[in-house]
């Protein structure tokens, strides 16, 4: 039921953090994985990590700028050429720009965050959907955030984009259920990544308070999301679509 043998996953932002954690979970359950990201050096490191799992023949690194539809199309084409198709897409690529209050965020930073976190998701999804349709079904896993649930005074564009992820997920789920394509979202809480490391440098007091505010008593690790991703990518979730699952150690329920 949870096997991904013979499946092909395309993971944006798959060269580190949450994306790589999910990719490793897919590999462990039998899938082949294309890691799509902009930074080639990190892609090489990610491929090396997966190679240590005796899965070098089931991983592909593709340089991809998710804000550029031509780049996305080229990355998907390379994936199909290597593995024969696409069954699973994880829309994980994302970024953040912060300011103490919303009105202090520049127009440039607003556009950069919205384009990277939300518009890019439409780029990838709309180009990947026909590939799934021809294979008789597929799975989209969109990465939102706990800020899909509540706002942030210092990350207004990020919160707005991640709220949009949930609504986009629901819209696609309704549209594509008839094609046996399930579309769901994962909403990570405070996970140890490069992005949250930057947050810690900018807002050390807020960073330090998070562990005590989290019922699980710790920050999350990228591998904490792998199990849910495997569930949503597998046949175990065939009757699950349009949902958003927080993975945050209980942070959002109190």
C-alpha positions as CSV (number, residue, x, y, z in Angstrom):
1,X,0.0,0.0,0.0
2,X,2.8,2.4,0.8
3,X,5.2,1.1,-1.9
4,X,6.5,3.5,-4.4
5,X,8.2,0.9,-6.6
6,X,8.2,2.0,-10.2
7,X,7.0,5.5,-9.4
8,X,8.9,8.7,-10.5
9,X,8.9,11.8,-8.2
10,X,9.9,15.3,-9.3
11,X,10.9,17.4,-6.2
12,X,11.5,21.1,-6.5
13,X,14.0,22.5,-4.0
14,X,15.1,18.9,-3.6
15,X,18.7,19.7,-3.0
16,X,18.5,20.3,0.7
17,X,16.3,20.7,3.8
18,X,12.7,19.5,3.6
19,X,12.8,18.7,-0.1
20,X,15.8,16.4,0.3
21,X,14.2,14.8,3.4
22,X,11.2,13.9,1.4
23,X,13.2,12.7,-1.6
24,X,15.1,10.3,0.7
25,X,11.8,8.9,1.9
26,X,10.6,8.3,-1.6
27,X,13.9,6.6,-2.4
28,X,13.6,4.3,0.7
29,X,10.1,3.2,-0.6
30,X,11.3,2.4,-4.1
31,X,10.7,5.5,-6.2
32,X,13.1,7.2,-8.6
33,X,13.5,10.9,-7.9
34,X,14.5,14.0,-9.9
35,X,15.9,16.7,-7.7
36,X,15.1,20.1,-9.3
37,X,16.9,23.2,-8.0
38,X,19.0,26.2,-9.0
39,X,22.2,25.6,-7.1
40,X,24.4,23.0,-8.8
41,X,26.8,22.5,-6.0
42,X,24.0,21.6,-3.6
43,X,22.5,19.3,-6.2
44,X,25.7,17.4,-6.4
45,X,25.9,17.1,-2.6
46,X,22.2,15.8,-2.5
47,X,22.9,13.3,-5.2
48,X,25.9,12.0,-3.3
49,X,23.8,11.6,-0.2
50,X,21.2,9.6,-2.0
51,X,24.0,7.6,-3.7
52,X,25.1,6.5,-0.2
53,X,21.6,4.8,0.0
54,X,22.6,2.5,-2.8
55,X,20.2,4.3,-5.1
56,X,22.5,6.2,-7.5
57,X,20.6,4.8,-10.5
58,X,17.3,6.2,-9.1
59,X,18.3,9.8,-8.7
60,X,18.6,12.6,-11.3
61,X,19.8,16.2,-10.6
62,X,18.3,18.8,-12.9
63,X,19.1,22.5,-12.7
64,X,15.8,24.3,-12.7
65,X,14.5,27.9,-12.0
66,X,10.9,27.3,-11.0
67,X,10.0,30.9,-11.8
68,X,10.9,30.3,-15.5
69,X,8.4,28.1,-17.3
70,X,11.0,27.1,-20.0
71,X,13.4,26.0,-17.3
72,X,10.6,23.9,-15.6
73,X,9.7,22.3,-18.9
74,X,13.3,21.4,-19.7
75,X,13.6,19.8,-16.2
76,X,10.4,17.8,-16.7
77,X,11.6,16.7,-20.1
78,X,14.9,15.5,-18.7
79,X,13.0,13.6,-16.0
80,X,10.8,11.9,-18.6
81,X,13.8,11.1,-20.7
82,X,15.6,9.5,-17.8
83,X,12.8,7.7,-16.0
84,X,9.9,7.5,-18.5
85,X,7.3,9.7,-16.9
86,X,6.3,11.6,-13.7
87,X,3.9,10.2,-11.1
88,X,4.6,12.5,-8.1
89,X,5.4,16.2,-7.9
90,X,6.5,17.9,-4.7
91,X,6.2,21.7,-5.0
92,X,8.7,22.5,-2.3
93,X,10.9,25.4,-3.7
94,X,10.5,28.5,-1.6
95,X,12.0,31.6,-0.2
96,X,11.4,34.4,2.3
97,X,12.1,38.1,2.7
98,X,11.4,39.7,6.0
99,X,10.7,43.1,7.5
100,X,9.6,44.1,11.0
101,X,6.1,45.1,9.7
102,X,4.3,44.5,6.4
103,X,4.5,48.1,5.2
104,X,8.3,48.0,5.4
105,X,8.6,45.2,2.9
106,X,9.7,46.5,-0.5
107,X,7.8,45.9,-3.7
108,X,10.7,44.0,-5.1
109,X,10.8,41.6,-2.1
110,X,7.0,41.1,-2.2
111,X,7.2,40.1,-5.9
112,X,10.2,37.9,-5.4
113,X,8.5,35.9,-2.6
114,X,5.1,35.6,-4.4
115,X,6.8,34.5,-7.7
116,X,9.0,32.0,-6.0
117,X,6.5,30.5,-3.6
118,X,3.2,30.7,-5.4
119,X,3.5,31.5,-9.1
120,X,6.2,28.9,-9.5
121,X,3.8,26.3,-8.1
122,X,1.4,27.1,-10.9
123,X,4.3,26.8,-13.4
124,X,5.3,23.4,-12.2
125,X,1.8,22.0,-11.6
126,X,0.3,23.1,-14.9
127,X,3.2,21.7,-16.9
128,X,3.4,18.4,-14.9
129,X,-0.3,17.7,-14.9
130,X,-0.5,16.5,-18.5
131,X,2.2,14.0,-17.8
132,X,0.2,12.5,-14.9
133,X,-3.0,12.5,-17.0
134,X,-1.4,10.4,-19.7
135,X,-0.3,7.9,-17.0
136,X,-3.8,7.6,-15.6
137,X,-3.2,9.5,-12.4
138,X,-0.7,11.0,-10.0
139,X,0.0,12.9,-6.8
140,X,0.8,16.5,-6.2
141,X,2.2,17.5,-2.8
142,X,2.4,21.2,-2.2
143,X,4.5,22.6,0.6
144,X,2.7,25.3,2.6
145,X,3.6,26.4,6.1
146,X,2.1,26.9,9.5
147,X,1.8,30.5,8.2
148,X,-0.8,29.1,5.8
149,X,-2.9,29.0,9.0
150,X,-2.0,32.2,10.8
151,X,-0.2,35.4,9.9
152,X,3.2,36.8,10.6
153,X,4.0,40.5,11.1
154,X,7.5,40.1,9.9
155,X,6.9,37.7,6.9
156,X,3.7,39.1,5.3
157,X,4.6,38.1,1.7
158,X,5.6,34.6,2.9
159,X,2.4,34.1,4.8
160,X,0.3,35.4,1.9
161,X,2.0,33.1,-0.5
162,X,1.6,30.1,1.8
163,X,-2.1,30.9,2.4
164,X,-2.4,30.9,-1.4
165,X,-0.8,27.4,-1.6
166,X,-3.7,26.0,0.4
167,X,-6.3,27.5,-1.8
168,X,-4.5,26.5,-5.0
169,X,-4.2,23.0,-3.6
170,X,-8.0,22.8,-3.0
171,X,-8.7,24.3,-6.5
172,X,-6.6,21.7,-8.3
173,X,-7.9,18.9,-6.1
174,X,-11.5,19.7,-7.2
175,X,-10.5,20.1,-10.8
176,X,-8.5,16.9,-11.2
177,X,-10.2,14.3,-9.1
178,X,-11.9,13.0,-12.2
179,X,-8.4,12.2,-13.7
180,X,-7.3,10.2,-10.6
181,X,-4.9,13.0,-9.6
182,X,-4.8,13.8,-5.9
183,X,-3.6,17.2,-4.8
184,X,-2.7,17.7,-1.1
185,X,-0.5,20.1,1.0
186,X,1.9,19.7,3.8
187,X,2.2,22.6,6.3
188,X,5.6,22.4,8.0
189,X,6.1,24.0,11.3
190,X,9.5,25.2,12.6
191,X,11.9,22.9,10.8
192,X,15.7,23.2,11.0
193,X,16.7,24.4,7.5
194,X,18.9,27.1,6.0
195,X,15.9,29.3,5.8
196,X,15.2,29.0,9.5
197,X,18.8,29.5,10.3
198,X,18.6,32.9,8.6
199,X,15.5,33.6,10.8
200,X,17.5,32.8,13.9
201,X,20.2,35.3,12.9
202,X,17.7,38.0,12.3
203,X,15.3,37.4,15.2
204,X,17.3,35.5,17.9
205,X,14.8,36.1,20.7
206,X,11.9,34.8,18.6
207,X,14.0,31.8,17.5
208,X,14.9,30.9,21.1
209,X,11.2,31.0,22.2
210,X,10.0,28.5,19.6
211,X,11.1,25.3,21.3
212,X,9.3,26.2,24.5
213,X,6.2,27.1,22.5
214,X,6.1,23.7,20.6
215,X,4.3,20.9,22.5
216,X,6.7,18.3,21.1
217,X,9.5,20.2,22.9
218,X,11.8,20.5,19.9
219,X,12.3,21.9,16.4
220,X,11.5,19.6,13.6
221,X,14.0,17.9,11.3
222,X,13.5,17.4,7.5
223,X,13.1,13.7,7.9
224,X,10.0,14.4,10.1
225,X,8.1,15.2,7.0
226,X,9.1,12.1,5.0
227,X,6.5,9.8,6.4
228,X,3.5,12.0,5.5
229,X,5.0,12.7,2.1
230,X,5.3,8.9,1.4
231,X,1.7,8.5,2.5
232,X,0.5,11.2,0.2
233,X,2.6,9.9,-2.7
234,X,1.4,6.3,-2.3
235,X,-1.8,4.3,-3.0
236,X,-2.6,4.6,0.7
237,X,-4.0,8.1,0.0
238,X,-6.1,7.4,-3.1
239,X,-9.2,8.8,-1.4
240,X,-7.4,11.8,0.1
241,X,-7.4,15.0,-1.8
242,X,-7.6,18.7,-1.1
243,X,-6.3,18.4,2.5
244,X,-3.6,20.4,4.2
245,X,-1.7,18.5,7.0
246,X,0.3,20.5,9.6
247,X,3.5,18.8,10.7
248,X,4.6,21.1,13.4
249,X,4.9,19.2,16.7
250,X,1.6,20.7,17.8
251,X,2.7,24.3,17.4
252,X,-0.5,25.3,15.5
253,X,-3.1,23.7,17.8
254,X,-2.5,25.9,20.9
